[in-house]
Amino acid sequence: MLNVPSQSFPAPRSQQRVAAGGRSKVPLKQGRSLMDWIRLTKSGKDLTGLKGRLIEVTEEELKKHNKKDDCWICIRGFVYNVSPYMEYHPGGEDELMRAAGSDGTELFDQVHRWVNYESMLKECLVGRMAVKPTVLKDYREEEKKVLNGMLPKSQVTDTLAKEGPSYPSYDWFQTDSLVTIAIYTKQKDINLDSIIVDHQDDSFRAEIIIKDCLYLIHIGLSHEVQEDFSVRVIESVGKIEIVLKKKENTSWNFLGHPLENHHSLIPRKDTGLYYRKCQLISKEDVTHDTRLFCLMLPPSTHLQVPIGQHVYLKLPITGTEIVKPYTPVSGSLLSEFKEPVLPNNKYIYFLIKIYPTGLFTPELDHLQIGDFVSVSSPEGNFKISEFQELEDLFLLAAGTGFTPMVKILNYALTDIPTLRKVKLMFFNKTEDDIIWRSQLEKLAFKDKRLDVEFVLSAPTSEWNGKQGHISPALLSEFLKRNLDKSKVLVCICGPVPFTEQGIRLLHDLNFSKNEIHSFTA
């Protein structure tokens, strides 16, 4: 029998990375929106042409279906008839035709990796690629062994073995009431942001980010533990201690049994994202169309989103799981605004613009306090080391592209001793669209290293500030280094056209690739 992919997302081995420059969209015909496509998939119409049958597809058969009205594409071993989807594809028909009659997995990963294709194309599933039978290793004997961190180093590629980080190990020990899992990463740059822990019932899962890889501990515990736990990092030696509280004060003979991908070190780009359900605690208006959402992590989760990284929010909408990327922010730019004070390690804040005609954000806005949203593990390629010895920091943001700048501002003004100047140029349509204007002005007044400039594209006649769109004239005046040879970083985020044009202008102004970082809003 064929294993039909479920509607869960992302797919295994899909890292969902959003390309720095985004992707171009084409105008869609009337009646060809995402919602229209979902309606079509629910209509009962045969979108595969196979009358509900699933088949095994050979490479020769796949190659035959390479025309717009007969287009099959393979993604991660499953074949889809995408002909009915052609007119609904935001990237245009030509984009899909690049993979017509072939394996489009690599192309998909380059352009659309975060898209929920499994759910979107479920009704277009033709079947699975025919593969040669392989001999599977019997892990039953291995699973009988007591877990002590010394299992075979599974899933380590030759590249990792030769070029990657040293292979981690782990051990465990116990007292009458506690179980401590000690992980030895053999790296000295590990911090609490590098560790994600989730445990539910008897399942324990810990992800450790080590350079560009992810080390996974995934165990079915032999006994029950309480929800709350603690995580400690000894940075000088790269040791992590996760302390669990036993439900019963009995001695454990062994830690548990290995679950999927346990004790594996995998490149992050090859790993899927893990979701946990977070509870909506509060939402408040920030502008006429932007809300500040506060989500609470489960008590059995440790997750701190690093600066410059984003997560994915997932909601079921009309039977389809829709996923969107968002960058968490601080609860405020100013400490006096944080009332009541909430512990940072249990709450995640998002500034989200609500689009009335959109599919995802109205559904998010309709959630009631106490409802749940699925939140992924963090993603992103920004590294805090880019701030080392930084002297000038320039931030270019448009609309909700301001969100990555929030944590960057907080960190830069408190944790970069070499910093001389931070300048933010914030582009919006009108004054009413400016997020946290009052807080930004107060922060600039409080810290003289910060300059903030607002630029409006559709101001009223009473506006006395800068006007227009991102341009050489605006940037050449704004991007002046404190010293000729000072170390500088320019961060940019906003709609795709804004970001792409901004990067081109920055190169024209002789900023190097290493001095520019673009973010996903």
N, C-alpha and C positions, 0 to 999 in steps of 0.2 A: 504493500500500500504506500501511496505517496504521503509524505508528511507535509500537510498544508501549513504554511507559516501562520502563526497567530496574529492577532491585531495589536500585540504589544510592540512597543517601539522604545529605543532603537533596536535594530537587528543586532544579533551577536556579531562582534568584530566591527561594528560601525561606531566610529568615534564622534561623528556628528560635528566635525570641526567646520566652522564657517570661514571661508576664504577671506583674507584680509581686505581684498578689494570688493567683496560681494559678487553678485552676478547681475547681468543685465536682464531686464524684463521687457516683454513686448506687449503692446495693447491687445487685449482680448476682445472678441466679438461680444455683442450683447447676448446674455444668457449663457456665458461660458465661464462663470466665476467658480471658485472652489465649492461654494454651496450648491451651485447648479450641478457640478460633477458628483457631489455626494448624493444629491437627489437621483441622478441617473443610476448610480450604483445600487441604490435602494429600490429601483423601479422593477427589478426582476428581469430586465432585458438581458439577453445573452450577449455579453461583451467579448467573449472569447471566440465565438463561432464553433464551439465544440459541444454545445448543448449540455453543459454541466460536467462533461467528462474531464478527467485529468490524465495527461499522458506523459510518458518519458520522451524527452526530446534529444535526438542525436545532434552533433555538430553539423552534420550535412543537412538535416532538416531545418535547423535554425537559420542557416545561411540562405535558404530559399525565401524567407520572409523578411525582405529588405526594402519594401516599398511603403509609401505613406499609407496606402489603403490596406496594407498587409504587412504590418511591422511587429516583429517579435524581438524582444530584448531580454537577455539573461542578466540577472542581478543576484549575486551570491548563490548561484546554483539553481535558482528558480527562474522560469521563463514566463514572461508576461506579453500579452497581445496589447500593445500600447496604441494601436490605430484609433480606437474610440477616444483616447485621451488627448490626441494631437491638438485639437482646437482649445483644450482646457489648460494646456501646459503654459505656465507663465513665462518660461524661457523660450517659447516658440517651437514650431515644428522642426526647424532645421537643427535645433539642439538635440532633439530626440533622434533624428535621423543619423546623427553621428555614430550611434551605437546600433543602428538597424541591422538585424540578422547576425548579431555577435554578442560577446560577453561585454556588457557595458559597466561592469562593477568598478573598474579603475576610473573611467570617465565620470561615473556617478559620484565616486568619492571625491574627485577633484572639484566638482561643481555643486552637487546637491546633498552632500553627506548627511546633513541634519534633517532632510525631508523624510516624512513618515511614509515611505513608499509601500511598506507591507500592508498598511491599512488602506492607503489611497488606491492601490492597484489590486486589492484582494479579489475583486470580481473579474479582473483581467488575467488571473492566473491560468496559464496553459498547463503547466506541470513542472517537472523537475528535469534537469539535465541528466542524461544517461551517463553513468560513471562506471568504471571498472571496479569490480568487487575488491575490497582490501581486507587484509587479515587484521583484526582488532586485537590489541593486547588485553589480556585478562588481568584486571586490576583487583579481583576479589581477594587474592592472597595478600596483596599490598595493603588493602583496606583493613585487614585483620591486625596489622601491626599497631602497636601503641604509638600515638602521635607524640613525637618529641622534637620535631623540627629537623629530623635527619632523613626525611623521605627523599627518594630520588629527585633530582632537579629536573622536573618535567617542564616541557614547553619552553626550553631555552634554545633559541636559534643560534646558528653558528656565528651570526653577526654579534649577538649579545655576548656570547662566550668570548669573542675576540676583542670587541670594542666597548661593550657596555659596562655597567657598574659591576662590582664584585657581587657574587650571589649571596643574598641575605640568608639568615637562619633564624630559628626561634627555639624557645624552650618554655617550660612552664613549671611553676611550683605553687604550693598551697599552704594555707594555715587552716585552722578549724573553720573560719568563716569566710576566707578570701581565696580566690584563684588569680594568680598573676601570670599573664602571658608576656614574656620578654622577647622582643624582636631585635635582632642585631643587624642593622642595615649596612654597617661598615662605611657609612658616609657621615661627614661632619656638618652638612648643611640641612639636616632634618629639623623641622619645627612642627608646631601643632597644626599649621595649615597643610602640612604634607600628609596628614593622617585622617582617614575617614573610617569610622567604626559604626556598624549597624548590627544589632542582634535582636532577634525576635524568636520567642519560644526557645527552642534548643539550637537554633541556627546562629552562628557567630561569624561575622564577616569583617575583615579589616583590610583596607587598601592603603598601601604606603607608596607615595609618589617619590621615586628615586630617579633623579635626572629626567630623562624622557621615557622612563619605564614605570610600570606599576607592579608592585609586589603584593600578592594576594594571599591572605590567610583566610580559609573558608572551611569551617568545621561545624559538624553536628555535635554539640556538646553532650557529654555523657550524663550530665545532671542539669537541673534547672538553676537559673541564676536570676537575681533581681534586675529590674530595668535599669537602675542608675549604676554608673560605673565611673572610673576616673582614668585619665590618660596623662602620662608623664613622659617627657623627653629629656634625656641626658645628652645635650648637644655635643659635648666635647668628645664623646665616643660613639655617637650615632645610635644610642640604645633607646628603645621605646618600651615602656611598661604600661600594660592595660590591665587594670585591677577590677575584677568582677566580684560581686558579692553573692555568696551561695544562698540559696533559699533554705537549705537545710544544712546544719553543721555536721556533715558526714564526710568521711575521707573518700576522695576520688581515686580509683585505681588507674584510670587513664583519662586523658583530656576529652577525647571524642573520636569521631571518624571523619575522614576527609570528604568534602563535598566538591562540587565542580570547580576545576582550575585551582584547587588548593595548592599552596606552596609553589606558585608559579611566578615567574618574572617575565612580563610581556611588554613590548613597546606600547605606549599609551594609544597610539594611532590604531592599534589592532584590537583594542578592548571595547566592549560595549559599555553603556552607561547604566548605572544602578540607580533606581528611583526609590524614594521613601515618601510616605504620605505626611504632609505637614498641615497643621491646622491654622486657619485664618483667625488671627487674634484681633486685628483692627484694620480699618481703612479710612483714610481721611483725604479730603480735597486739598490739593496743592495749587492747582490752577483750575480754570473752568473745565478742562478736559483731562487732567492728569491727577492720579491718585497715588498716595503712599500706602502700600500694602505691607502689613507685618504678618509673617508666617512663623509659627513655632515648630521647631524640630521635635520629633518624638523623643521622649526621655531616654530611649535606648539607642540614640544616635549621637555621634560626635562628628560635626562637620563645620569647618570654618573656610569660607570661600576666600581664596587668596586675592590680593589686590590685582585688578586688571583682568580677572577671569569671570566667566559667566556660567549660568546653569540653564537648564531647560525646565519649563513648567509644562505639565501635561494634564489635559482635561478631556473627558469623554464628551463629544458633541454629536448628537444625532447618531449615536452608535459607532462613531469613528473617533479614535484617540488623536487629538490635535496637539502638536508640540511646538512651542515657541521659545527662542532664547532670550534671556534677560540678564542684565548685569545687576547684582545686588548692590545696594548703597548703604551708607550709614544711616542711622535713624535721624540724624541731623548733622549740619556742619558746625553747630555751636553747642557746647556742652550744656548751656543753660536751657536749651530747648528740649532736652531729654527728660521729660517727666511723663509718666513715672519711669525711673531708670530700670531698664531691662538688661539682664546679663547678655553680653554679646554672643556668647557661645551657644545660645539656645534660640535665638531669634534672627530671622533674615528679613531685610527690608527691600522693597522694590518700588521704584518710581515708574509707573506705567501709564502711557497715554491711552485713553479709551476712544476707539474708533466706532461710532454708532453703527456704521454699515459693515463693520468687520465681522469676522466669524469668532475669533478667539477672545478679544478683549471685552466685548459685551457680556459674554458668558462668565468671564472672570469677575466683572463688575457686579453681576447679579448674585454672586455667592454671598451667603449669609455668614455672619460671625459664627465660628464653630465648624463651618464646612471645611473640607479637605482638598488640597491640591498636591499632585505628585511633583516632587522636586528631584532633579538629577544630581549626580556628583558634578563637581566643577570641571570646566574646560577652559582652555586658553593657553597661549604660548608666551604671555608676558612674564618676565622674570624680574623679581625685586632687585636683582643685581644690576639692572640697568640704571638704578638710582645712585649707584656707588660713585662718590666724588662728584656728583652732579652739581653744577653751579647755576645754570639757567634752565628753567622748565617752562615750556610754552604749551598751552592747552587750547585746542580748537574744537568747539562743540557746536552742534546744530540740533535744536529741539531736545528730544530724549537721548540724543548722543551725549548729553551732559552726564548721564548716569555713571559711566566708568570714571569720570573725572572726580566724583564725590570722594571716593576712598583715596584716590591719588592725591587730592588736595589735603585731606586730613593727614595722610602719611608724610607728604612732602614737608609740610609746615611744622611737623613735630619730630620727625625721625631722620632728616637729612642735614647733618651739621654743616656740610659744605655749601648748602643752598644760599644763593644771594638773591635770586628773584624768581617769582612765579607769576606768569601772566596768562589770564584766561580771556579768550575772545569767544563770546557766546552769541550765536546767531539764532534769531527767532523771527516770526512774522510780525507779531504785535507785542506790546508791553504786557498784555494779559497772558501771553504764552510763556513768559520768563519763569522758569522753575526756581524757587527759593531765592528770588531777587533780594529780598530783605536780608536773608542770612548771608548771602554773598557780600553785600555791601557792608554789613556789620563785621564780617570776617576780614575784609580788606581794611577797614578802619582799625581793627584790633591788631593786625599784623601788617606792618608797612612793607614787607617783602612781596605782598600780593597786590597785583593790579587786575582789575576786572573791567572789561569793555563789552558793552551790549551793542549788537548790530541788528537792526530791524529791516526786514524787506518790505513790510507794508505798514509803516508807522502812521500815526495821526499827525495832523499839522502841528500839534503841540510838542512833538518829540524833538529834543535838541541834541540827541546823540548821533552816533554813526548810522548810516543807512546803506542798504544794498545787499549784495550777495558776496560770497568769498571771491576775492579778486587779487591780482598782483599789487594793486595800489594799497589795499587794506593790509595785506600781509607784509609787504616790504617795510611799512612804517611800524607794524606791530612786532615783528620778529627781529629785534635788535639785541644782540648779545651784550651782556654786562661788560665783558672784556673780549678782545678780538679772538683769543684762543681758548675761551672758557668752554668747559664741557657742557653740552647742551642736549636736551631731548625734547622733541615735539610730539605730543600725543594728539590724535585726531579721531573724531567719531561723529557720525551723523548718517543721514540717508546716503545710499550708495553713490549717487552723482556728486554730492558734496564731498565725500571722502576721496573719490577718484580724482576730482578736479583739484582738491587740496593737495594731494600727494604730488600731482604733476607740477603745481605751482611751487611746492617746497623744493622739488628737484631743480626747477628753474632758478630758485634763489640759492642754489649751491648747498643745500642741506643733503648730507649723505644718507644712504639707506639705513645705516646704523643709528642715525640721529632721529629717525622717524618711526613711530609705532602707531598703527591704526587698530581700532577696537570694533567689536560688534556691539551695537547699542542694546 
